[in-house]
């Protein structure tokens, strides 16, 4: 194992529990960069020649402090990106890692959402609710790349174990009290746990997510105006005044449809507000 892809999201990291903390705060950007560095340090301890691509996948992708990042790590940053949270993924990786992931919208979890808390209420794939981890693991599987590890709050881990796989290696970042409250372990313990988790990277059992032959995605939108706008995208069908759907031939096409929905939603969601 040498080449690894890491997708970072903010909401499931330790030490944060509300939106104000995860958008543009220098203090919290340093806090999450420190956590990522400890995990990377553990990986490089056991695989000194590891090739690691880190994809900053929260909001506009400008959260991780570049100059403080472990020097051997390549960083993907900025927005827009065709593959957003998974920009750069291809068949050349030995495994994928999710850091700071969270529970889907409507579940018990810090800042629970699925891709857009301000536009989407729920996303379903072939009739079943999905999370960002679910969608992104499927895109990795499209390239034959397995998921190795996920760092999340206890609610995000619980959802993954129940709905996808109990066998994946997980590390808990915090215990959820409510959508905007959490219990944090001591800082030094958290960093040590991340370092040790990184050192165990070669011990983790890879999990390749099964990919269904048919991929029909339904999006419940926050309001009818967003749903109306999304119906302009070729291939998008109206289900109700607030729900649209599309069918994709593979996970890559599905992901690009979803990213188009995210961008169109962002363009129209604040009209007349």
N, C-alpha and C positions, 0 to 999 in steps of 0.2 A: 504494500500500500504506500503510494507516494503522492498522488495528486488528489487534493480535496477541495470541494466547493462548499463554502459556508454562506448561508443566507441569514442575515441579521434583521430582527425586528425589535422594537423598543419595549412594547407593552409587557412582555413576559420577562424582562430583565429584573434583577434584584434591585431594591431601593427606590423603585418608582411605583406610583399607584394612581396617577391622574393625568389628564391631558396637558395641564399646564407644565408638568415636569418633562414631558416628552417632545415638546416643540420649541426648539431654539434656545434651550437653557445650557449655558456653558458648563455650569456645575454638573448637571446630569449627563451631558455629553462626555465629560471626563469620567464620571462614575461608570458609564457603560463601556467606555474605551478601556478602562482598567480591568473590568470583568473579562472582556474579550481577550485582552493581552494575557491574562493569567491562563486562560484556556489554551491559547496559542503557544504559550511558553511550555505547557505540558506536552503538547503535540511535538514541538521541536526538540524536546528532551529525548523522546524515543525515536523520532524520525528527523534527524538533523537536516536531511536533504528534501524534506517535504515541500511540495509545490502547492501553496494554498492561495485560493482566490476568495476574497471576502466581499460579499455583495451587501452594501448598505441599503436596506430595503424598507426603511421607514419613511413615510411621507415623501419628501423630495430627494431622499437619499443623501443628505448632507448632515449627518449626525456624528459619525465616528471621527475622532480627531486624527487626521492623517499623519501629522508629524510626530504623534505619540504612539502610533501603531507599531507593533513588532516589525522590525525593518524588513524581514524576508517575505512579508505578506503583500500580495497584490490586492489593491482596493478598487472596487467598482462603485462609483458614486454618481449623484446627479439624476436628473429627470427631464424629459421622458425617456423611457427605455422600452423597447418592444417586449422584452421578457421581464421587466420590472424586478420583482423579488428574486428572479432566477436568471438575471442577465449574465450571459457568459456560459451557461450550462451546455455541455455537449457530451458526446460519448467517451471522451478521453479521461473522465474523472473516475477515481476508484470509489468515491463515496460522497454523500451529501450530509451536511450538518445544519440543523436549525437552531439558532441561538435567539432567545428572547421571544419565542412564539407564544401564542395565547389561545384561549378558548374562542369558538365561533360566536357570532352574535346571538343574543338571547339565552346564553348559558351563564352559569355562575363563573365569573372570571374578571380579573382586572381589565377594564376598558374593553370588554368583549365586543368584537366586531368581526366582519369578514370583508376584507379589502377596502370598504369605505363605510365608516360609521355614519357619515352624513348623507349617504345616497342609498345604500343597500340595507334592507332589514334582514333578509335571509337569502342564501344561495343553496340550491338543491341540484344534485347531479343524479340523473336517473331516478328521481323521486326521493332521494335521501339527502339530509342536510350535510353540507361539507364545510370544512374549515380551510384557512389559508394553508395550513400544514398538509391537509389532504390534497388540495389542488396542486401544491408545489411538489409534493412527493410523487404525484402522478406524472407531472411534467418531467421530473428526473427519470422516472421509470420509462418514459417514452424513449429516452436515450440509453436505456439499460443501466442506469446508475442507481445504486441502492441508497437508502437512507441509513445512516449509522447511529445518529445521536440527536436528542432534542433537549434543550434547556428551556424550561417554562415554569409558570406558576402551577400549583397543584391542580387547579381546575383544567388547565390545558393538557396536563399529563393524563388526568383522569379521563378526559374526553377521548384522547388518542388511544388509550388502552382499551376503552370500551368500544370504540367505533372502528378502529383500524388494526392495531396490533398491540398485544401486551408484552411482546418480546423485545421491543426496541429498548436501547439503553437511554434512560432519562436521568436528568438532574433537576431537582426542584429549586427554583429561585426564590420563592416566597409562598406563604399561605394566604389565600384570598379570604377577606372578611366580607367585603362587598365590592361593587363595581369600582369604587374609588377608595378602597381601604385594604390594607394587607398587613400581615405580620412578617417582619424581616428577621432573619437570623443575624448574629454578630458578623460584622463586615469581614473580619479576618478569617472567620470560618467559611464564609461564602467564597472568598478568593482561594483559599486552600482547596475547597471542594472542586472549584473550577480547574485549578491546576492538576489535581489528581484525576479528574475526568478526562482532561486532555492527554495525560500520560497513559491512559487505558485505551486510547483510540484503536490500537491494533487488536484489542481483545473483543471489541464489540461485534456482535453478529449482524451482518448486513441484512437489510430488509428491502426487497424489491416489491413495490406496490403493484398488485394486479391491475391491469388496464382493461376495462370493459370494451367490448366490440362496438357498442353504441354509446355515444356521449351526448345526452340531451340535458342542457343546463337551464334551470329556471331561476330568475332573479325577481324577488319581491323588492320593490322600490319604496323609498320613504314617501314619495308623493306621485300623483298622476302626471305631473309635468315632466318629471324625469323619465317615466315610462313612455310617455308620448314621444319624447325626443329620441329615445333609444330605438323606437320603431322605424326610424329613418335608416338604420344600419341594414344593409342587404343581408337577408337570411334571418333577421330577428322577427319573431312573431309575437303578436299580442295574445295573452291568455286572459287577463282581466285588465281593468283600467290601471292597475298598479303592479301587474306581473307580466314579464316578457320571457320568451324562451328562444333558444337556438340549438341546433344540432351540429356537432363537429365530427369530422372523420377521424381525428386523432387528438391526443392531448395538446399538441402544439397549436393546432387550429383552435381548439377550445380556449386555450390560454390567450391567444391573440384576440379572439372575440371578446373575452372577458376584459382585457386591457382596453379595448376600444370602448366598451361600456363604461369603464371607469373614467376614461377621458371625456366622453360625451357628457356623462353625469356631472363631472366637475364643471363643465362649461355652462350648464343650465340650472344647477341646483340653487343658485342664489338670486335668480331673477325675481325682482319685486319683493325682496325680503329686506 
